Amino acid sequence: MKWILRVAGTIVALIILLIVAMYVIGSRLPEKHTAVRVAHYNQPPDAIWQTITDHEQFPSWHSNVKSIEPLKSPDTAAAWRELDAHGNSLPYHVVVSDSPRRLVVGIADPNLLFGGTWSTDIQPNPPNGSTVQIIEKGEIRNVFFRFMSRYIFGYTATMDTYLKDLGKKFGETVTIENGTAP
């Protein structure tokens, strides 16, 4: 019976040590980050633009989105709530819309543990293709989530999935590259 208590005590001590380490490391990471990803498509900019601005169709091609609910916006910009694959509900709004070149979307709830924007830039890639670059300017307020985002999930995981899903929408397999922030 003593060995069971020793093993249980050791497991509890290791879990506490892990939580403390995550807190200390997470608290030393910067709250804000910038990540950039790039992909190339055999689609003209207008086709990419149409797809990334038709929010109600996201569940048909974006694997992380299960449903969309349109929201009222205080201005004329589009706003919506996404229910993601994990059951999270996130409100978004369009910050900048410059068809078919630039779309900036932000998280519309300042009280979440994280926030920020995605700037999606679409450049023509002759003869009929496009290069899509996403710049994420994120902010992670919670130190545990900051640790998880940096070391477990990675800052670019959501962008990578989005860009690959966009390629699948068009029947393409895309390669994701690192980009450079302006």
C-alpha positions as CSV (number, residue, x, y, z in Angstrom):
1,M,0.0,0.0,0.0
2,K,2.9,2.4,0.8
3,W,4.2,2.0,-2.8
4,I,0.9,3.2,-4.2
5,L,1.0,6.3,-2.0
6,R,4.6,7.0,-3.1
7,V,3.8,6.6,-6.8
8,A,0.6,8.8,-6.4
9,G,2.6,11.4,-4.5
10,T,5.3,11.4,-7.1
11,I,2.7,11.8,-9.9
12,V,1.1,14.7,-8.1
13,A,4.5,16.4,-7.4
14,L,5.4,16.1,-11.1
15,I,2.0,17.6,-12.2
16,I,2.5,20.5,-9.8
17,L,6.0,21.0,-11.1
18,L,4.8,20.9,-14.7
19,I,2.1,23.5,-13.9
20,V,4.6,25.8,-12.2
21,A,7.0,25.5,-15.1
22,M,4.3,26.3,-17.6
23,Y,3.3,29.4,-15.6
24,V,6.9,30.6,-15.3
25,I,7.8,30.0,-18.9
26,G,4.4,31.4,-20.2
27,S,4.8,34.6,-18.1
28,R,8.2,35.2,-19.7
29,L,6.9,34.9,-23.2
30,P,5.8,38.2,-24.9
31,E,2.0,38.8,-24.9
32,K,2.0,39.8,-28.5
33,H,3.4,37.9,-31.5
34,T,3.5,38.1,-35.3
35,A,3.4,35.1,-37.6
36,V,3.4,35.0,-41.4
37,R,2.4,32.2,-43.7
38,V,2.3,32.1,-47.5
39,A,0.7,29.7,-50.1
40,H,0.3,29.7,-53.8
41,Y,-2.9,28.8,-55.7
42,N,-3.8,28.2,-59.3
43,Q,-6.8,30.5,-58.9
44,P,-7.2,34.2,-59.9
45,P,-7.4,36.7,-57.0
46,D,-11.1,37.2,-57.6
47,A,-11.8,33.5,-56.9
48,I,-9.7,33.6,-53.7
49,W,-11.4,36.8,-52.6
50,Q,-14.9,35.4,-53.2
51,T,-14.1,32.4,-51.1
52,I,-12.5,34.1,-48.1
53,T,-15.2,36.8,-47.9
54,D,-18.3,34.5,-48.2
55,H,-18.4,33.8,-44.5
56,E,-21.6,31.8,-44.6
57,Q,-19.9,29.2,-46.8
58,F,-16.9,28.7,-44.4
59,P,-18.3,25.5,-43.0
60,S,-18.4,23.9,-46.5
61,W,-14.6,24.2,-46.9
62,H,-12.9,25.3,-43.7
63,S,-12.4,22.2,-41.5
64,N,-12.1,24.2,-38.2
65,V,-15.5,25.9,-38.8
66,K,-18.7,24.0,-38.0
67,S,-21.2,26.8,-38.3
68,I,-21.6,30.6,-38.8
69,E,-24.0,33.0,-37.2
70,P,-24.2,36.5,-38.8
71,L,-23.8,39.3,-36.2
72,K,-24.9,42.9,-36.3
73,S,-22.0,45.3,-36.7
74,P,-21.8,48.8,-35.3
75,D,-20.7,50.0,-38.7
76,T,-21.1,48.6,-42.3
77,A,-18.4,46.0,-42.0
78,A,-19.3,42.3,-41.9
79,A,-19.4,40.6,-38.6
80,W,-20.1,36.9,-37.7
81,R,-19.7,34.3,-35.0
82,E,-17.9,31.0,-35.8
83,L,-18.5,27.8,-33.9
84,D,-15.3,25.9,-34.3
85,A,-14.6,22.1,-34.4
86,H,-13.8,22.2,-30.6
87,G,-17.1,23.9,-29.6
88,N,-15.6,27.3,-29.2
89,S,-17.6,30.3,-30.2
90,L,-15.6,33.2,-31.6
91,P,-16.9,36.6,-32.9
92,Y,-15.1,38.2,-35.9
93,H,-15.5,41.4,-37.8
94,V,-13.9,42.9,-40.9
95,V,-11.5,45.7,-40.2
96,V,-10.3,46.4,-43.8
97,S,-11.8,45.2,-47.0
98,D,-9.9,46.1,-50.3
99,S,-11.3,43.7,-52.9
100,P,-9.6,41.6,-54.2
101,R,-6.3,42.5,-52.6
102,R,-6.5,42.8,-48.8
103,L,-8.8,41.6,-46.1
104,V,-8.1,42.2,-42.4
105,V,-10.3,40.4,-39.9
106,G,-10.2,40.8,-36.2
107,I,-11.5,39.0,-33.2
108,A,-14.5,41.1,-32.0
109,D,-14.4,40.3,-28.2
110,P,-11.7,42.1,-26.2
111,N,-12.5,40.1,-23.1
112,L,-11.2,36.7,-24.5
113,L,-7.9,35.2,-23.4
114,F,-6.5,36.0,-26.8
115,G,-7.2,38.4,-29.6
116,G,-5.7,40.0,-32.7
117,T,-6.1,40.2,-36.5
118,W,-5.4,38.3,-39.6
119,S,-4.3,40.4,-42.6
120,T,-4.8,38.4,-45.8
121,D,-3.0,39.8,-48.8
122,I,-3.7,38.4,-52.3
123,Q,-1.3,39.0,-55.1
124,P,-1.7,37.9,-58.7
125,N,0.7,35.2,-59.7
126,P,0.8,35.1,-63.5
127,P,-0.5,33.6,-65.6
128,N,-3.7,32.7,-63.7
129,G,-2.7,32.1,-60.1
130,S,-2.5,33.9,-56.8
131,T,-0.2,34.1,-53.8
132,V,-1.9,34.4,-50.5
133,Q,-0.1,35.7,-47.4
134,I,-1.6,35.8,-43.9
135,I,-0.1,38.0,-41.2
136,E,-1.3,37.2,-37.8
137,K,-0.8,39.9,-35.2
138,G,-1.9,38.1,-32.1
139,E,-2.2,38.8,-28.4
140,I,-2.4,36.1,-25.7
141,R,-3.3,37.4,-22.3
142,N,-3.3,34.2,-20.3
143,V,0.1,32.8,-19.5
144,F,-0.9,29.1,-19.7
145,F,-2.5,29.6,-23.1
146,R,0.6,31.6,-24.1
147,F,2.8,28.6,-23.2
148,M,0.5,26.2,-25.0
149,S,0.3,28.4,-28.1
150,R,4.0,28.8,-28.3
151,Y,5.2,25.3,-27.5
152,I,2.3,22.9,-28.1
153,F,0.0,24.2,-30.8
154,G,2.4,26.7,-32.5
155,Y,1.4,30.2,-33.7
156,T,0.9,29.1,-37.3
157,A,-1.2,25.9,-36.9
158,T,-4.6,27.6,-37.5
159,M,-3.2,29.6,-40.5
160,D,-1.7,26.4,-42.0
161,T,-5.0,24.6,-41.7
162,Y,-6.9,27.5,-43.2
163,L,-4.5,27.8,-46.2
164,K,-4.5,24.0,-46.8
165,D,-8.3,23.9,-46.6
166,L,-8.5,26.8,-49.1
167,G,-6.4,24.7,-51.5
168,K,-8.7,21.7,-51.0
169,K,-11.7,23.9,-51.8
170,F,-10.2,24.4,-55.2
171,G,-9.0,20.8,-55.6
172,E,-5.3,21.8,-55.0
173,T,-2.6,20.6,-52.7
174,V,-0.7,23.6,-51.5
175,T,2.7,24.0,-49.8
176,I,2.8,26.4,-46.9
177,E,5.8,28.7,-46.6
178,N,7.1,31.1,-44.0
179,G,6.6,34.7,-45.0
180,T,8.2,37.9,-43.8
181,A,6.4,40.5,-41.8
182,P,6.4,44.0,-43.2
